Protein backbone atom coordinates (compact mmCIF):
# COMPACT_ATOMS: atom_id res chain seq x y z
CA UNK A 1 0.00 0.00 0.00
CA UNK A 2 1.22 3.48 -0.87
CA UNK A 3 2.19 5.53 2.18
CA UNK A 4 3.41 9.04 1.49
CA UNK A 5 4.78 9.33 5.04
CA UNK A 6 7.28 6.58 4.26
CA UNK A 7 8.17 8.31 1.00
CA UNK A 8 8.72 11.60 2.86
CA UNK A 9 11.14 9.83 5.17
CA UNK A 10 13.46 8.75 2.34
CA UNK A 11 13.01 11.22 -0.52
CA UNK A 12 15.83 13.52 0.60
CA UNK A 13 18.38 10.72 1.03
CA UNK A 14 21.36 11.49 -1.26
CA UNK A 15 20.91 8.21 -3.14
CA UNK A 16 17.23 8.83 -3.87
CA UNK A 17 17.44 10.08 -7.44
CA UNK A 18 13.93 9.13 -8.65
CA UNK A 19 10.43 8.16 -7.53
CA UNK A 20 9.19 4.71 -8.40
CA UNK A 21 8.39 2.25 -9.63
CA UNK A 22 4.97 3.76 -9.95
CA UNK A 23 2.27 3.50 -12.56
CA UNK A 24 -0.64 1.35 -13.63
CA UNK A 25 -0.83 -2.42 -13.94
CA UNK A 26 -4.04 -3.91 -15.30
CA UNK A 27 -2.59 -7.39 -15.86
CA UNK A 28 -4.22 -9.15 -12.91
CA UNK A 29 -7.40 -7.23 -12.19
CA UNK A 30 -10.27 -8.82 -10.25
CA UNK A 31 -12.80 -10.66 -12.42
CA UNK A 32 -15.77 -9.02 -10.71
CA UNK A 33 -16.56 -5.88 -12.74
CA UNK A 34 -17.29 -3.70 -9.70
CA UNK A 35 -14.09 -4.78 -7.94
CA UNK A 36 -12.15 -4.22 -11.17
CA UNK A 37 -13.42 -0.62 -11.43
CA UNK A 38 -12.57 0.06 -7.77
CA UNK A 39 -9.07 -1.35 -8.30
CA UNK A 40 -8.46 0.76 -11.42
CA UNK A 41 -9.76 3.89 -9.68
CA UNK A 42 -7.46 3.30 -6.70
CA UNK A 43 -4.43 2.66 -8.94
CA UNK A 44 -5.09 5.92 -10.80
CA UNK A 45 -5.44 7.88 -7.53
CA UNK A 46 -2.16 6.50 -6.19
CA UNK A 47 -0.37 7.10 -9.50
CA UNK A 48 -1.53 10.73 -9.56
CA UNK A 49 -0.38 11.16 -5.94
CA UNK A 50 3.04 9.76 -6.87
CA UNK A 51 3.33 12.15 -9.82
CA UNK A 52 2.48 15.10 -7.57
CA UNK A 53 4.99 13.85 -4.99
CA UNK A 54 7.72 13.62 -7.64
CA UNK A 55 6.93 17.14 -8.83
CA UNK A 56 7.04 18.46 -5.26
CA UNK A 57 10.55 17.04 -4.78
CA UNK A 58 11.70 17.55 -8.39
CA UNK A 59 12.57 13.88 -8.91
CA UNK A 60 12.04 11.95 -12.17
CA UNK A 61 9.61 9.04 -12.24
CA UNK A 62 10.30 5.36 -12.86
CA UNK A 63 7.09 4.32 -14.62
CA UNK A 64 5.64 0.81 -14.63
CA UNK A 65 2.96 0.24 -17.28
CA UNK A 66 1.36 -3.13 -17.90
CA UNK A 67 -1.72 -3.41 -20.09
CA UNK A 68 -2.57 0.20 -19.20
CA UNK A 69 -0.94 2.28 -21.95
CA UNK A 70 -3.90 4.55 -22.72
CA UNK A 71 -4.69 5.49 -19.13
CA UNK A 72 -1.00 5.87 -18.24
CA UNK A 73 -0.28 8.18 -21.16
CA UNK A 74 -3.33 10.32 -20.40
CA UNK A 75 -2.49 10.69 -16.71
CA UNK A 76 1.16 11.57 -17.43
CA UNK A 77 0.04 14.29 -19.84
CA UNK A 78 -2.95 15.56 -17.82
CA UNK A 79 -0.94 15.87 -14.60
CA UNK A 80 2.02 17.57 -16.30
CA UNK A 81 4.52 14.87 -15.37
CA UNK A 82 6.86 16.34 -17.99
CA UNK A 83 7.95 18.77 -15.26
CA UNK A 84 10.07 15.96 -13.85
CA UNK A 85 10.09 13.45 -16.70
CA UNK A 86 11.11 9.89 -16.16
CA UNK A 87 11.64 6.51 -17.74
CA UNK A 88 9.08 4.03 -19.03
CA UNK A 89 10.65 1.03 -17.31
CA UNK A 90 10.74 -2.17 -19.39
CA UNK A 91 9.11 -0.35 -22.30
CA UNK A 92 6.41 -2.62 -23.70
CA UNK A 93 6.61 -1.52 -27.36
CA UNK A 94 3.28 0.30 -27.34
CA UNK A 95 3.43 2.79 -30.19
CA UNK A 96 0.72 4.72 -28.35
CA UNK A 97 3.36 5.74 -25.78
CA UNK A 98 5.92 7.15 -28.24
CA UNK A 99 4.55 10.73 -27.99
CA UNK A 100 5.70 10.73 -24.34
CA UNK A 101 9.21 11.38 -25.71
CA UNK A 102 7.97 14.94 -26.30
CA UNK A 103 6.95 15.09 -22.62
CA UNK A 104 10.43 14.48 -21.16
CA UNK A 105 10.11 10.68 -20.94
CA UNK A 106 12.77 8.13 -21.79
CA UNK A 107 12.28 4.54 -22.88
CA UNK A 108 13.97 1.80 -20.84
CA UNK A 109 15.01 -1.09 -23.04
CA UNK A 110 16.07 -4.33 -21.39
CA UNK A 111 16.58 -8.00 -22.07
CA UNK A 112 13.26 -8.41 -23.89
CA UNK A 113 14.87 -6.76 -26.94
CA UNK A 114 17.00 -9.91 -27.41
CA UNK A 115 14.06 -12.35 -27.25
CA UNK A 116 12.97 -14.15 -30.43
CA UNK A 117 9.35 -13.11 -29.83
CA UNK A 118 10.19 -9.39 -29.43
CA UNK A 119 9.18 -8.56 -33.00
CA UNK A 120 7.08 -5.57 -31.95
CA UNK A 121 9.88 -4.03 -29.87
CA UNK A 122 12.43 -4.70 -32.64
CA UNK A 123 10.12 -2.92 -35.09
CA UNK A 124 9.42 0.07 -32.86
CA UNK A 125 12.94 0.66 -31.50
CA UNK A 126 14.12 2.77 -34.49
CA UNK A 127 11.06 5.03 -34.01
CA UNK A 128 12.17 6.03 -30.51
CA UNK A 129 14.26 9.23 -30.57
CA UNK A 130 17.87 8.25 -29.82
CA UNK A 131 18.11 10.98 -27.19
CA UNK A 132 15.33 9.20 -25.27
CA UNK A 133 16.79 5.68 -25.15
CA UNK A 134 18.06 3.99 -22.00
CA UNK A 135 19.42 0.50 -21.46
CA UNK A 136 18.27 -1.15 -18.27
CA UNK A 137 18.18 -4.41 -16.45
CA UNK A 138 15.22 -5.84 -14.63
CA UNK A 139 17.54 -8.12 -12.67
CA UNK A 140 16.96 -10.77 -11.58
CA UNK A 141 14.26 -11.03 -14.29
CA UNK A 142 14.07 -10.71 -18.09
CA UNK A 143 17.54 -12.10 -18.71
CA UNK A 144 18.74 -11.37 -22.25
CA UNK A 145 19.63 -14.01 -24.79
CA UNK A 146 21.99 -15.97 -24.68
CA UNK A 147 21.53 -16.27 -20.90
CA UNK A 148 17.74 -16.51 -20.88
CA UNK A 149 16.58 -18.86 -18.16
CA UNK A 150 19.41 -17.83 -15.85
CA UNK A 151 19.31 -15.17 -13.15
CA UNK A 152 19.73 -11.75 -14.81
CA UNK A 153 22.74 -9.68 -13.82
CA UNK A 154 23.41 -5.99 -14.53
CA UNK A 155 26.46 -6.78 -16.66
CA UNK A 156 24.19 -8.67 -19.09
CA UNK A 157 23.14 -5.26 -20.42
CA UNK A 158 26.02 -5.69 -22.88
CA UNK A 159 23.75 -8.09 -24.80
CA UNK A 160 21.02 -5.46 -24.92
CA UNK A 161 23.53 -2.87 -26.10
CA UNK A 162 24.78 -5.22 -28.81
CA UNK A 163 21.26 -5.92 -30.10
CA UNK A 164 20.41 -2.22 -29.97
CA UNK A 165 23.53 -1.32 -31.96
CA UNK A 166 22.61 -3.93 -34.58
CA UNK A 167 19.05 -2.59 -34.94
CA UNK A 168 20.05 1.08 -34.98
CA UNK A 169 23.05 0.46 -37.23
CA UNK A 170 25.50 2.20 -34.90
CA UNK A 171 28.45 0.84 -32.92
CA UNK A 172 28.20 -0.70 -29.46
CA UNK A 173 30.34 2.15 -28.15
CA UNK A 174 27.93 4.73 -29.63
CA UNK A 175 24.99 2.97 -27.97
CA UNK A 176 26.79 2.83 -24.63
CA UNK A 177 27.83 6.50 -24.77
CA UNK A 178 24.40 7.60 -25.96
CA UNK A 179 22.45 5.73 -23.29
CA UNK A 180 24.88 6.69 -20.52
CA UNK A 181 24.59 10.37 -21.46
CA UNK A 182 20.79 10.03 -21.62
CA UNK A 183 20.78 8.52 -18.12
CA UNK A 184 22.88 11.42 -16.83
CA UNK A 185 20.46 13.91 -18.40
CA UNK A 186 17.45 12.23 -16.83
CA UNK A 187 18.99 11.48 -13.45
CA UNK A 188 20.81 14.73 -12.86
CA UNK A 189 21.94 13.59 -9.41
CA UNK A 190 23.28 10.34 -10.93
CA UNK A 191 26.74 11.63 -11.77
CA UNK A 192 27.31 12.85 -8.20
CA UNK A 193 26.89 9.35 -6.73
CA UNK A 194 30.00 7.39 -5.92
Protein Blocks (a to p, Z undefined) as FASTA:
>chain_A
ZZfklmmmmmmpmklcbgcdedddfklgcfblklmmmmmmmmmmmmmmmmmmmmmnopac
ddddehilmmmmmmmmmnopmmnopadehiehiaklmmmmmnopacdddfklmpmklmmm
mmmmmmpcfklcccddfbfghiacfkghiacdfklmmmmmmmmmmmnopafklmmmmmmm
mmmmmmmmlmmpZZ
